[in-house]
Amino acid sequence: MEIKNFNSEDVEIHSLLESLGSDNGQERKRAREALALKGKVVIDYMMELLNHPKHVYRWEAAKTLEEIADPDSAPILIQAM
């Protein structure tokens, strides 16, 4: 994922997104929880990850959207099924 015109929050989000693909389950969990705390700001990123070729990214994106619990993301999760 390429970041253009980024600020420090973008860099942090990008780092957390990369961690969602870690082999370490605890690292993925920490990243997911940190992303969920950011709320709606990361929904577009999660939508993109729902189409990632690696299953772990798709799974973690779905879990993150679940934790954000924004009603607007429900159709996205249903479509991803």
DRENTORKOL-3810 file (N, C-alpha, C; in nm, 4 decimals):
REM DRENTORKOL-3810
@n.u->0.0842; n.v->-0.1162; n.w->0.0000; ca.u->0.0000; ca.v->0.0000; ca.w->0.0000; c.u->0.0895; c.v->0.1236; c.w->0.0000
@n.u->0.0737; n.v->0.2084; n.w->-0.0977; ca.u->0.1570; ca.v->0.3268; ca.w->-0.1096; c.u->0.0867; c.v->0.4455; c.w->-0.0449
@n.u->0.1635; n.v->0.5263; n.w->0.0284; ca.u->0.1075; ca.v->0.6441; ca.w->0.0940; c.u->0.1650; c.v->0.7672; c.w->0.0257
@n.u->0.0779; n.v->0.8529; n.w->-0.0243; ca.u->0.1189; ca.v->0.9779; ca.w->-0.0860; c.u->0.0698; c.v->1.0914; c.w->0.0008
@n.u->0.1480; n.v->1.1995; n.w->0.0074; ca.u->0.1092; ca.v->1.3154; ca.w->0.0870; c.u->0.0662; c.v->1.2729; c.w->0.2276
@n.u->0.1554; n.v->1.2071; n.w->0.2971; ca.u->0.1191; ca.v->1.1488; ca.w->0.4252; c.u->0.1622; c.v->1.2357; c.w->0.5428
@n.u->0.0944; n.v->1.2142; n.w->0.6559; ca.u->0.1317; ca.v->1.2780; ca.w->0.7810; c.u->0.1681; c.v->1.1674; c.w->0.8798
@n.u->0.1968; n.v->1.2035; n.w->1.0031; ca.u->0.2410; ca.v->1.1025; ca.w->1.0997; c.u->0.1329; c.v->0.9989; c.w->1.1293
@n.u->0.0062; n.v->1.0385; n.w->1.1270; ca.u->-0.1006; ca.v->0.9400; ca.w->1.1503; c.u->-0.1069; c.v->0.8401; c.w->1.0354
@n.u->-0.0864; n.v->0.8879; n.w->0.9120; ca.u->-0.0842; ca.v->0.7973; ca.w->0.7970; c.u->0.0273; c.v->0.6950; c.w->0.8103
@n.u->0.1432; n.v->0.7396; n.w->0.8564; ca.u->0.2570; ca.v->0.6489; ca.w->0.8741; c.u->0.2230; c.v->0.5440; c.w->0.9801
@n.u->0.1604; n.v->0.5876; n.w->1.0891; ca.u->0.1215; ca.v->0.4938; ca.w->1.1950; c.u->0.0195; c.v->0.3931; c.w->1.1427
@n.u->-0.0802; n.v->0.4412; n.w->1.0702; ca.u->-0.1826; ca.v->0.3518; ca.w->1.0149; c.u->-0.1179; c.v->0.2521; c.w->0.9193
@n.u->-0.0298; n.v->0.2987; n.w->0.8338; ca.u->0.0381; ca.v->0.2095; ca.w->0.7391; c.u->0.1156; c.v->0.1008; c.w->0.8135
@n.u->0.1847; n.v->0.1383; n.w->0.9196; ca.u->0.2600; ca.v->0.0419; ca.w->0.9992; c.u->0.1659; c.v->-0.0617; c.w->1.0625
@n.u->0.0533; n.v->-0.0154; n.w->1.1145; ca.u->-0.0448; ca.v->-0.1062; ca.w->1.1745; c.u->-0.1041; c.v->-0.2000; c.w->1.0700
@n.u->-0.1295; n.v->-0.1467; n.w->0.9507; ca.u->-0.1829; ca.v->-0.2304; ca.w->0.8429; c.u->-0.0853; c.v->-0.3409; c.w->0.8066
@n.u->0.0429; n.v->-0.3079; n.w->0.8010; ca.u->0.1449; ca.v->-0.4089; ca.w->0.7728; c.u->0.1465; c.v->-0.5160; c.w->0.8813
@n.u->0.1271; n.v->-0.4735; n.w->1.0062; ca.u->0.1292; ca.v->-0.5678; ca.w->1.1182; c.u->0.0125; c.v->-0.6656; c.w->1.1146
@n.u->-0.0949; n.v->-0.6301; n.w->1.0441; ca.u->-0.2082; ca.v->-0.7220; ca.w->1.0335; c.u->-0.1695; c.v->-0.8503; c.w->0.9604
@n.u->-0.0614; n.v->-0.8476; n.w->0.8860; ca.u->-0.0168; ca.v->-0.9658; ca.w->0.8137; c.u->0.0934; c.v->-1.0423; c.w->0.8832
@n.u->0.1247; n.v->-1.0043; n.w->1.0054; ca.u->0.2325; ca.v->-1.0681; ca.w->1.0806; c.u->0.2030; c.v->-1.2154; c.w->1.1082
@n.u->0.3101; n.v->-1.2931; n.w->1.1214; ca.u->0.2971; ca.v->-1.4329; ca.w->1.1628; c.u->0.2679; c.v->-1.4441; c.w->1.3125
@n.u->0.2917; n.v->-1.3355; n.w->1.3849; ca.u->0.2722; ca.v->-1.3321; ca.w->1.5295; c.u->0.1287; c.v->-1.2889; c.w->1.5609
@n.u->0.0502; n.v->-1.3775; n.w->1.6169; ca.u->-0.0893; ca.v->-1.3496; ca.w->1.6482; c.u->-0.1089; c.v->-1.2329; c.w->1.7433
@n.u->-0.0202; n.v->-1.2192; n.w->1.8407; ca.u->-0.0322; ca.v->-1.1085; ca.w->1.9358; c.u->-0.0055; c.v->-0.9747; c.w->1.8674
@n.u->0.0891; n.v->-0.9728; n.w->1.7740; ca.u->0.1179; ca.v->-0.8498; ca.w->1.6993; c.u->-0.0033; c.v->-0.8103; c.w->1.6149
@n.u->-0.0663; n.v->-0.9092; n.w->1.5510; ca.u->-0.1865; ca.v->-0.8817; ca.w->1.4710; c.u->-0.2980; c.v->-0.8276; c.w->1.5595
@n.u->-0.3145; n.v->-0.8882; n.w->1.6768; ca.u->-0.4201; ca.v->-0.8441; ca.w->1.7687; c.u->-0.3974; c.v->-0.7002; c.w->1.8141
@n.u->-0.2739; n.v->-0.6681; n.w->1.8500; ca.u->-0.2429; ca.v->-0.5303; ca.w->1.8925; c.u->-0.2709; c.v->-0.4318; c.w->1.7797
@n.u->-0.2317; n.v->-0.4678; n.w->1.6574; ca.u->-0.2546; ca.v->-0.3798; ca.w->1.5428; c.u->-0.4039; c.v->-0.3618; c.w->1.5181
@n.u->-0.4782; n.v->-0.4725; n.w->1.5229; ca.u->-0.6228; ca.v->-0.4672; ca.w->1.5013; c.u->-0.6900; c.v->-0.3778; c.w->1.6046
@n.u->-0.6520; n.v->-0.3936; n.w->1.7302; ca.u->-0.7124; ca.v->-0.3130; ca.w->1.8365; c.u->-0.6781; c.v->-0.1649; c.w->1.8205
@n.u->-0.5544; n.v->-0.1359; n.w->1.7830; ca.u->-0.5135; ca.v->0.0029; ca.w->1.7626; c.u->-0.5885; c.v->0.0647; c.w->1.6444
@n.u->-0.6052; n.v->-0.0127; n.w->1.5382; ca.u->-0.6795; ca.v->0.0376; ca.w->1.4223; c.u->-0.8264; c.v->0.0587; c.w->1.4576
@n.u->-0.8842; n.v->-0.0333; n.w->1.5333; ca.u->-1.0249; ca.v->-0.0204; ca.w->1.5722; c.u->-1.0475; c.v->0.1057; c.w->1.6560
@n.u->-0.9505; n.v->0.1401; n.w->1.7382; ca.u->-0.9627; ca.v->0.2620; ca.w->1.8197; c.u->-0.9653; c.v->0.3886; c.w->1.7340
@n.u->-0.9081; n.v->0.3817; n.w->1.6159; ca.u->-0.9087; ca.v->0.4971; ca.w->1.5257; c.u->-1.0457; c.v->0.5159; c.w->1.4602
@n.u->-1.1281; n.v->0.4131; n.w->1.4644; ca.u->-1.2656; ca.v->0.4245; ca.w->1.4178; c.u->-1.2796; c.v->0.4413; c.w->1.2677
@n.u->-1.3734; n.v->0.5271; n.w->1.2301; ca.u->-1.4124; ca.v->0.5434; ca.w->1.0901; c.u->-1.2963; c.v->0.5819; c.w->0.9986
@n.u->-1.1927; n.v->0.6396; n.w->1.0548; ca.u->-1.0774; ca.v->0.6828; ca.w->0.9750; c.u->-1.0165; c.v->0.5670; c.w->0.8967
@n.u->-1.0253; n.v->0.4459; n.w->0.9493; ca.u->-0.9587; ca.v->0.3313; ca.w->0.8853; c.u->-1.0530; c.v->0.2426; c.w->0.8038
@n.u->-1.1796; n.v->0.2767; n.w->0.7973; ca.u->-1.2751; ca.v->0.1902; ca.w->0.7271; c.u->-1.2364; c.v->0.1716; c.w->0.5807
@n.u->-1.1958; n.v->0.2772; n.w->0.5127; ca.u->-1.1569; ca.v->0.2628; ca.w->0.3718; c.u->-1.0385; c.v->0.1680; c.w->0.3562
@n.u->-0.9437; n.v->0.1745; n.w->0.4485; ca.u->-0.8294; ca.v->0.0830; ca.w->0.4448; c.u->-0.8769; c.v->-0.0616; c.w->0.4622
@n.u->-0.9706; n.v->-0.0812; n.w->0.5558; ca.u->-1.0209; ca.v->-0.2158; ca.w->0.5810; c.u->-1.0960; c.v->-0.2692; c.w->0.4596
@n.u->-1.1722; n.v->-0.1830; n.w->0.3932; ca.u->-1.2435; ca.v->-0.2244; ca.w->0.2727; c.u->-1.1447; c.v->-0.2738; c.w->0.1673
@n.u->-1.0344; n.v->-0.2029; n.w->0.1542; ca.u->-0.9320; ca.v->-0.2431; ca.w->0.0575; c.u->-0.8711; c.v->-0.3782; c.w->0.0959
@n.u->-0.8456; n.v->-0.3969; n.w->0.2255; ca.u->-0.7851; ca.v->-0.5222; ca.w->0.2703; c.u->-0.8788; c.v->-0.6426; c.w->0.2578
@n.u->-1.0083; n.v->-0.6192; n.w->0.2539; ca.u->-1.1023; ca.v->-0.7299; ca.w->0.2369; c.u->-1.0828; c.v->-0.8011; c.w->0.1029
@n.u->-1.0110; n.v->-0.7375; n.w->0.0125; ca.u->-0.9815; ca.v->-0.7973; ca.w->-0.1186; c.u->-0.8363; c.v->-0.8389; c.w->-0.1322
@n.u->-0.7619; n.v->-0.8372; n.w->-0.0234; ca.u->-0.6200; ca.v->-0.8720; ca.w->-0.0265; c.u->-0.6037; c.v->-1.0194; c.w->-0.0614
@n.u->-0.4993; n.v->-1.0555; n.w->-0.1374; ca.u->-0.4787; ca.v->-1.1962; ca.w->-0.1734; c.u->-0.4477; c.v->-1.2878; c.w->-0.0539
@n.u->-0.3920; n.v->-1.2320; n.w->0.0531; ca.u->-0.3601; ca.v->-1.3139; ca.w->0.1709; c.u->-0.4795; c.v->-1.3177; c.w->0.2667
@n.u->-0.5170; n.v->-1.4394; n.w->0.3016; ca.u->-0.6321; ca.v->-1.4604; ca.w->0.3894; c.u->-0.6207; c.v->-1.3848; c.w->0.5218
@n.u->-0.5023; n.v->-1.3838; n.w->0.5796; ca.u->-0.4858; ca.v->-1.3216; ca.w->0.7119; c.u->-0.5234; c.v->-1.1738; c.w->0.7084
@n.u->-0.4919; n.v->-1.1024; n.w->0.6002; ca.u->-0.5303; ca.v->-0.9609; ca.w->0.5894; c.u->-0.6823; c.v->-0.9470; c.w->0.5795
@n.u->-0.7448; n.v->-1.0339; n.w->0.5012; ca.u->-0.8908; ca.v->-1.0273; ca.w->0.4882; c.u->-0.9578; c.v->-1.0539; c.w->0.6229
@n.u->-0.9084; n.v->-1.1566; n.w->0.6931; ca.u->-0.9633; ca.v->-1.1914; ca.w->0.8240; c.u->-0.9479; c.v->-1.0767; c.w->0.9234
@n.u->-0.8286; n.v->-1.0213; n.w->0.9308; ca.u->-0.8033; ca.v->-0.9130; ca.w->1.0270; c.u->-0.8821; c.v->-0.7874; c.w->0.9910
@n.u->-0.9001; n.v->-0.7614; n.w->0.8617; ca.u->-0.9811; ca.v->-0.6458; ca.w->0.8207; c.u->-1.1256; c.v->-0.6644; c.w->0.8663
@n.u->-1.1784; n.v->-0.7845; n.w->0.8471; ca.u->-1.3157; ca.v->-0.8125; ca.w->0.8907; c.u->-1.3285; c.v->-0.7994; c.w->1.0420
@n.u->-1.2316; n.v->-0.8519; n.w->1.1155; ca.u->-1.2335; ca.v->-0.8409; ca.w->1.2617; c.u->-1.2243; c.v->-0.6947; c.w->1.3062
@n.u->-1.1417; n.v->-0.6166; n.w->1.2379; ca.u->-1.1279; ca.v->-0.4747; ca.w->1.2721; c.u->-1.2599; c.v->-0.4024; c.w->1.2488
@n.u->-1.3237; n.v->-0.4284; n.w->1.1354; ca.u->-1.4536; ca.v->-0.3659; ca.w->1.1091; c.u->-1.5563; c.v->-0.4063; c.w->1.2134
@n.u->-1.5513; n.v->-0.5320; n.w->1.2551; ca.u->-1.6419; ca.v->-0.5788; ca.w->1.3601; c.u->-1.6182; c.v->-0.5002; c.w->1.4898
@n.u->-1.4916; n.v->-0.4795; n.w->1.5243; ca.u->-1.4593; ca.v->-0.4079; ca.w->1.6479; c.u->-1.4948; c.v->-0.2593; c.w->1.6397
@n.u->-1.4852; n.v->-0.2010; n.w->1.5206; ca.u->-1.5237; ca.v->-0.0605; ca.w->1.5044; c.u->-1.6738; c.v->-0.0461; c.w->1.5265
@n.u->-1.7493; n.v->-0.1470; n.w->1.4828; ca.u->-1.8946; ca.v->-0.1530; ca.w->1.5049; c.u->-1.9693; c.v->-0.0325; c.w->1.4488
@n.u->-1.9264; n.v->0.0153; n.w->1.3338; ca.u->-1.9966; ca.v->0.1241; ca.w->1.2663; c.u->-2.1060; c.v->0.0627; c.w->1.1789
@n.u->-2.2310; n.v->0.1006; n.w->1.1999; ca.u->-2.3398; ca.v->0.0427; ca.w->1.1209; c.u->-2.3195; c.v->0.0571; c.w->0.9697
@n.u->-2.2489; n.v->0.1611; n.w->0.9271; ca.u->-2.2246; ca.v->0.1812; ca.w->0.7845; c.u->-2.1341; c.v->0.0737; c.w->0.7255
@n.u->-2.0583; n.v->0.0049; n.w->0.8103; ca.u->-1.9672; ca.v->-0.0988; ca.w->0.7578; c.u->-2.0346; c.v->-0.2365; c.w->0.7492
@n.u->-2.1556; n.v->-0.2494; n.w->0.8018; ca.u->-2.2256; ca.v->-0.3785; ca.w->0.7964; c.u->-2.2437; c.v->-0.4290; c.w->0.6533
@n.u->-2.2891; n.v->-0.3452; n.w->0.5595; ca.u->-2.3030; ca.v->-0.3945; ca.w->0.4217; c.u->-2.1689; c.v->-0.4401; c.w->0.3624
@n.u->-2.0617; n.v->-0.3764; n.w->0.4014; ca.u->-1.9291; ca.v->-0.4130; ca.w->0.3516; c.u->-1.8942; c.v->-0.5537; c.w->0.3997
@n.u->-1.9210; n.v->-0.5810; n.w->0.5271; ca.u->-1.8925; ca.v->-0.7135; ca.w->0.5822; c.u->-1.9803; c.v->-0.8206; c.w->0.5183
@n.u->-2.1049; n.v->-0.7895; n.w->0.4946; ca.u->-2.1959; ca.v->-0.8849; ca.w->0.4316; c.u->-2.1479; c.v->-0.9166; c.w->0.2901
@n.u->-2.1080; n.v->-0.8149; n.w->0.2173; ca.u->-2.0588; ca.v->-0.8341; ca.w->0.0807; c.u->-1.9310; c.v->-0.9195; c.w->0.0808
@n.u->-1.8491; n.v->-0.9028; n.w->0.1818; ca.u->-1.7217; ca.v->-0.9767; ca.w->0.1889; c.u->-1.7432; c.v->-1.1255; c.w->0.2132
@n.u->-1.8593; n.v->-1.1615; n.w->0.2658; ca.u->-1.8877; ca.v->-1.3024; ca.w->0.2931; c.u->-1.9075; c.v->-1.3704; c.w->0.1627
END
